[in-house]
Amino acid sequence: MELPASNASCENGSLISLYCSSQQVLCRIVGDLSPEVPSSAISNSWQERFRQNYSFYVGLGLALLSSFLIGTSVILKKKGLQRLVASGATRAVDGGYGYLKDTMWWAGFLTMAAGEIANFGAYAFAPATVVTPLGALSILISAILSSYFLGESLNLLGKLGCAVCVAGSTVMVIHAPEEEKITTVMEMAAKMKDTGYIVFAVLLLVSCLILIFIIAPRYGQRNILIYIVICSVIGTFSVSAVKGLGITIKNLFQGLPVVRHPLPYILSLVLALSLSTQVNFLNKALDIFNTSLVFPIYYVFFTSLVVTSSIVLFKEWYSMSAVDIAGTLSGFVTIILGVFMLHSFKDLDISHTSLPHMHKNPTPAPAPEPSIIRLEDKNVLVDNIELSSTPSPEKKPEVFIIHS
């Protein structure tokens, strides 16, 4: 409520009393409002209009660019590994690191890094429910490019399994809850100290160590899932580290004292170790198995684990409705079925040409009725005897007896 004090007008020097509950504030007018709008206000309004009108399209464009770059990077890295095998050097699956000297492999690595940067920028402009499902386009791009440049192909069930995997991942991400907004490094550290997340992280770490040192040396070269699961589990830690470092950079520009906090240095170390481990085992998978199989399976497991980690870290299940829970479980079951189709029937030679024809078979023409020869017709009987009397070289002579 506003009440004028000594001066009734709003000219310079006038006093205005402001009342808020039981408090009273006395204000004096010291100058008129300038008719000119400050340049900062114009800048803010322009940025606000751009954010409201074009932010979604910028994020959509970055997501599409990221999918193209990541899909292309897999082909380049595979070509580099093939050149390494052709030169007679030690393969990546056998512990060799000769690919680090190959320019084609480095081109694929830099292309993947550029794709990840574009993907990180897409999350800043567009919602995650739009950006994450678009990552499935990289699977289609890698499959198309591998058929042209690597000579690889999928059978019909493999293509259907790939489509089912993408559909299941999309459903799971759409029904996943929105992550909680964290604005400071201290809030991120408090989330990571939660007992539930610590138990989840320890389980992932122990499982990853068992896969690396026990299961991978025995079955890694025969089972495509071993190396891919290792990459996916390690990728969960890398995503959490990237989110934490993004908050750190944002707080740094805001002037907050994040340099003194130990969390950014821990996350940097985790990111470096996780990325190097991911690159190592992903190269082993690409060196042995078909690219059209590696990339879809890796996308499915990586997306599933990242969504699960976000739910555990940010306690997002409290805000999930029954529809979202059902959608998440349905998407996960669909992913399992798609991976089963993609992996179990990869050696079968099945294509659309081997499918049974769907049209009806034409109705056969009726067989002609046999001609009836009467015994009284002696001329016909004699003609038949004369025609069949000459034996063919492949058929024994036949004897006809006529009874009058």
C-alpha positions in Angstrom: 0.0 0.0 0.0 1.4 3.4 -1.0 0.4 6.7 0.7 1.9 10.1 -0.2 3.6 11.9 2.7 4.4 15.7 2.8 4.2 16.4 -0.9 1.2 15.2 -2.8 2.9 15.2 -6.2 5.5 12.8 -7.6 8.0 15.5 -8.5 11.7 15.6 -7.4 12.0 15.8 -3.7 8.6 14.2 -3.0 8.3 11.7 -0.2 6.4 8.5 -0.4 5.6 6.2 2.5 5.4 2.5 1.8 3.6 0.2 4.2 4.3 -3.6 4.4 2.4 -5.2 7.3 3.5 -3.3 10.4 6.6 -1.8 8.8 6.8 1.7 7.2 9.4 2.8 4.7 9.9 6.5 3.7 11.2 7.1 0.2 12.3 10.3 -1.6 12.1 10.8 -5.3 15.5 12.2 -6.5 15.1 12.2 -10.3 12.8 11.6 -13.2 12.7 8.4 -15.2 14.8 8.7 -18.4 12.7 8.1 -21.5 15.6 6.2 -23.1 15.7 2.5 -22.6 19.1 1.3 -21.4 21.1 -0.7 -23.9 21.4 -3.6 -21.4 17.6 -3.9 -21.3 17.5 -4.1 -25.1 20.3 -6.7 -25.1 18.4 -8.8 -22.5 15.2 -8.6 -24.4 16.9 -9.7 -27.6 18.5 -12.6 -25.8 15.2 -13.5 -24.3 13.4 -13.5 -27.6 16.1 -15.6 -29.2 15.9 -18.1 -26.4 12.2 -18.4 -26.6 11.9 -18.6 -30.4 15.1 -20.3 -31.6 16.6 -22.2 -28.7 14.7 -25.4 -29.5 15.8 -25.4 -33.1 19.5 -24.7 -32.2 19.4 -27.7 -29.8 17.7 -29.8 -32.5 20.4 -28.9 -35.0 23.2 -29.7 -32.6 21.6 -33.0 -31.7 21.4 -34.0 -35.4 25.0 -32.8 -36.0 26.1 -34.9 -33.0 24.4 -38.0 -34.4 26.1 -37.6 -37.8 29.5 -37.0 -36.3 29.4 -39.9 -33.9 28.0 -42.3 -36.5 30.8 -41.2 -38.9 33.5 -41.5 -36.2 32.8 -45.3 -35.8 33.4 -45.9 -39.4 36.7 -43.9 -39.4 38.0 -45.7 -36.3 37.0 -49.1 -37.8 38.9 -48.2 -41.0 42.0 -47.3 -39.0 41.8 -50.6 -37.1 41.5 -52.5 -40.4 44.6 -50.7 -41.8 46.4 -51.7 -38.7 45.6 -55.4 -39.2 46.6 -55.2 -42.9 50.0 -53.8 -41.9 50.7 -56.8 -39.7 50.9 -54.9 -36.4 49.5 -56.2 -33.1 45.8 -55.9 -33.1 43.9 -53.9 -30.4 42.3 -57.0 -29.1 45.7 -58.5 -28.4 46.9 -55.5 -26.4 48.4 -53.5 -29.2 48.2 -49.7 -29.4 49.5 -49.2 -32.9 46.2 -47.5 -33.8 47.5 -44.4 -31.9 49.9 -43.9 -34.8 47.2 -44.1 -37.5 45.8 -40.9 -38.9 42.5 -42.5 -39.8 41.9 -43.6 -36.2 42.7 -40.1 -34.9 40.3 -38.6 -37.4 37.6 -40.9 -36.0 38.6 -40.0 -32.4 38.5 -36.3 -33.1 35.2 -36.6 -34.9 33.7 -38.5 -32.0 35.0 -35.8 -29.6 33.3 -33.1 -31.8 30.1 -35.1 -31.7 30.1 -35.3 -28.0 30.7 -31.5 -27.7 27.8 -30.9 -30.0 25.7 -33.3 -27.9 26.7 -31.5 -24.7 25.7 -28.1 -26.3 22.3 -29.6 -27.5 21.4 -30.3 -23.9 21.8 -26.6 -23.1 19.2 -25.5 -25.7 16.7 -28.4 -26.0 15.1 -30.7 -23.5 16.7 -34.0 -22.8 13.6 -35.9 -23.9 14.3 -34.6 -27.4 18.1 -34.8 -27.5 18.6 -38.3 -26.1 16.3 -40.2 -28.5 17.9 -38.4 -31.4 21.1 -40.2 -30.5 19.6 -43.3 -32.0 20.1 -41.7 -35.5 23.8 -42.3 -35.1 23.0 -46.1 -35.3 21.3 -45.7 -38.6 24.1 -43.5 -39.9 26.8 -46.0 -38.9 24.8 -48.9 -40.4 24.4 -47.1 -43.7 28.0 -46.0 -43.9 29.3 -49.4 -42.9 27.4 -51.1 -45.7 29.1 -48.7 -48.2 32.6 -48.4 -46.8 33.2 -51.6 -44.8 31.2 -54.1 -46.7 29.3 -55.2 -43.6 25.6 -56.1 -43.6 22.8 -57.2 -41.2 20.3 -59.9 -41.9 16.6 -59.2 -41.7 16.3 -60.1 -38.0 19.3 -58.0 -37.1 17.7 -55.0 -38.8 14.4 -55.6 -36.9 16.3 -56.0 -33.7 18.1 -52.7 -34.3 14.7 -51.0 -34.8 13.3 -52.6 -31.7 16.3 -51.5 -29.6 16.0 -47.9 -30.8 12.2 -47.9 -30.1 12.7 -49.3 -26.6 15.4 -46.8 -25.7 13.2 -44.0 -27.0 10.3 -45.1 -24.9 12.5 -45.5 -21.8 14.0 -42.0 -22.2 10.6 -40.3 -22.9 9.1 -41.8 -19.7 12.1 -41.1 -17.6 11.6 -38.3 -15.1 13.3 -34.9 -15.5 16.5 -34.6 -13.6 16.7 -32.3 -10.6 18.3 -28.9 -11.2 21.6 -28.5 -9.4 23.2 -25.1 -9.6 26.3 -25.3 -7.4 29.3 -27.6 -6.8 28.3 -28.0 -3.2 24.9 -29.3 -4.1 26.5 -31.8 -6.5 28.9 -33.0 -3.8 26.0 -33.5 -1.4 24.2 -35.6 -4.0 27.2 -37.8 -4.6 27.7 -38.4 -0.8 24.2 -40.0 -0.6 24.3 -43.6 0.6 22.2 -44.9 -2.2 24.4 -43.4 -4.9 27.6 -44.7 -3.1 26.2 -48.2 -3.0 25.2 -48.0 -6.7 28.6 -46.7 -7.8 30.4 -49.4 -5.8 28.3 -52.1 -7.4 29.1 -50.7 -10.8 32.8 -50.4 -10.1 33.1 -54.0 -8.7 31.1 -55.4 -11.6 33.4 -53.5 -14.1 36.6 -54.8 -12.4 35.2 -58.4 -12.5 34.5 -58.0 -16.2 37.9 -56.5 -17.0 40.2 -58.9 -15.1 38.2 -62.2 -15.0 35.6 -62.5 -17.7 37.0 -60.4 -20.6 40.3 -62.4 -20.9 38.3 -65.6 -21.2 35.2 -64.7 -23.2 35.8 -61.2 -24.5 36.8 -62.4 -28.0 33.7 -64.7 -28.3 30.9 -62.7 -26.7 30.2 -59.2 -28.1 28.5 -58.1 -24.9 31.6 -58.3 -22.6 33.5 -55.3 -24.1 30.3 -53.3 -24.7 29.0 -53.7 -21.1 32.4 -52.5 -19.8 32.2 -49.4 -22.0 28.7 -48.7 -20.9 29.4 -49.1 -17.2 32.5 -46.8 -17.4 30.4 -44.4 -19.5 28.0 -44.0 -16.5 30.9 -42.4 -14.5 32.0 -40.2 -17.4 28.5 -38.7 -17.8 28.3 -37.9 -14.1 31.7 -36.3 -14.2 30.8 -34.3 -17.3 27.6 -33.0 -15.5 29.7 -32.0 -12.4 32.4 -30.3 -14.5 29.7 -28.4 -16.4 28.3 -27.1 -13.2 31.8 -26.2 -12.1 32.5 -24.1 -15.2 29.2 -22.3 -14.8 30.0 -21.5 -11.2 33.4 -20.3 -12.2 32.0 -17.7 -14.5 29.5 -16.7 -11.8 32.5 -15.8 -9.5 31.9 -18.6 -7.0 35.0 -20.1 -5.2 35.0 -23.4 -6.9 38.7 -23.6 -7.3 39.1 -24.4 -3.6 36.6 -27.3 -3.7 38.1 -30.8 -4.2 35.2 -32.1 -6.3 36.2 -30.6 -9.7 39.7 -32.2 -9.4 38.2 -35.6 -8.5 35.7 -35.4 -11.4 38.5 -34.5 -13.8 40.5 -37.6 -12.8 37.4 -39.8 -13.1 36.6 -38.4 -16.5 40.2 -39.0 -17.8 40.3 -42.6 -16.5 36.8 -43.4 -17.8 37.4 -42.0 -21.3 40.7 -43.8 -21.7 39.1 -47.1 -20.6 36.1 -46.6 -22.9 38.3 -46.0 -25.9 40.4 -49.0 -25.2 37.6 -51.6 -24.9 35.5 -50.0 -27.7 38.5 -50.5 -30.0 38.7 -54.1 -29.0 35.0 -54.6 -29.8 35.3 -52.9 -33.1 38.4 -54.9 -34.0 36.6 -58.2 -33.6 32.9 -57.8 -34.2 30.7 -56.2 -36.8 30.2 -52.5 -36.6 26.5 -52.9 -37.3 26.3 -55.0 -34.1 28.6 -53.1 -31.8 27.1 -49.7 -32.1 23.4 -50.5 -31.5 24.2 -52.7 -28.5 26.5 -50.1 -27.1 23.9 -47.4 -27.5 21.2 -49.5 -25.8 23.3 -50.4 -22.7 24.8 -47.0 -22.4 21.4 -45.2 -22.5 19.9 -47.6 -20.0 22.7 -47.3 -17.5 22.9 -43.5 -17.8 19.1 -43.1 -17.1 19.4 -45.5 -14.2 22.3 -43.6 -12.7 20.4 -40.3 -13.0 17.4 -41.8 -11.2 19.6 -43.0 -8.3 21.7 -39.9 -8.1 18.9 -37.3 -8.2 16.2 -39.4 -6.4 13.8 -38.9 -9.4 11.5 -41.8 -8.7 9.6 -39.7 -6.2 8.2 -37.6 -9.0 7.4 -40.5 -11.3 3.8 -41.4 -12.0 2.4 -44.9 -12.6 2.4 -44.2 -16.4 6.0 -43.3 -16.4 7.0 -46.3 -14.3 5.1 -48.6 -16.7 6.6 -46.9 -19.7 10.2 -47.2 -18.3 9.7 -50.9 -17.5 8.2 -51.5 -20.9 11.0 -49.7 -22.7 13.6 -51.8 -20.7 11.9 -55.1 -21.7 11.7 -54.0 -25.3 15.5 -53.2 -25.2 16.2 -56.7 -23.9 14.1 -58.3 -26.7 15.8 -56.2 -29.3 19.3 -57.1 -28.1 18.3 -60.8 -28.1 17.2 -60.5 -31.7 20.3 -58.7 -32.7 22.7 -61.0 -31.0 21.2 -64.5 -31.2 20.3 -64.6 -34.9 23.3 -62.7 -36.3 24.7 -65.9 -38.0 21.5 -66.8 -39.8 21.2 -66.1 -43.5 17.7 -64.5 -43.5 16.6 -61.8 -45.9 13.3 -60.5 -47.3 13.8 -62.8 -50.4 13.7 -65.9 -48.1 10.4 -65.1 -46.6 7.4 -67.2 -47.8 5.3 -65.6 -50.5 2.1 -64.0 -49.2 0.1 -64.4 -52.5 -2.1 -67.4 -53.1 -1.0 -70.1 -55.3 -2.8 -70.2 -58.7 -5.5 -72.8 -59.0 -4.2 -75.7 -61.2 -6.0 -76.5 -64.4 -8.3 -79.5 -64.3 -6.7 -82.7 -65.6 -8.2 -83.9 -68.9 -10.5 -86.8 -68.6 -9.0 -90.1 -70.0 -10.4 -91.3 -73.3 -12.4 -94.5 -73.2 -11.7 -97.0 -75.8 -14.2 -99.8 -76.5 -13.2 -103.3 -77.3 -15.4 -103.1 -80.4 -13.2 -100.5 -81.9 -10.6 -102.8 -83.4 -8.9 -100.2 -85.6 -7.9 -98.0 -82.6 -6.7 -101.0 -80.7 -4.5 -102.1 -83.6 -3.1 -98.6 -84.0 -2.2 -98.5 -80.3 -0.5 -101.9 -80.6 1.6 -100.7 -83.7 2.7 -97.5 -81.9 3.7 -99.3 -78.8 5.3 -102.3 -80.5 8.5 -100.5 -81.2 10.5 -100.6 -78.0 12.4 -97.5 -76.9 16.0 -97.9 -75.7 15.0 -96.9 -72.2 11.9 -99.0 -71.9 11.3 -102.7 -72.2 8.8 -104.0 -74.9 5.3 -104.4 -73.6 2.9 -107.2 -74.7 -0.8 -106.5 -75.4 -3.3 -109.3 -75.5 -6.7 -108.9 -77.1 -9.5 -111.1 -76.0 -12.4 -111.3 -78.5 
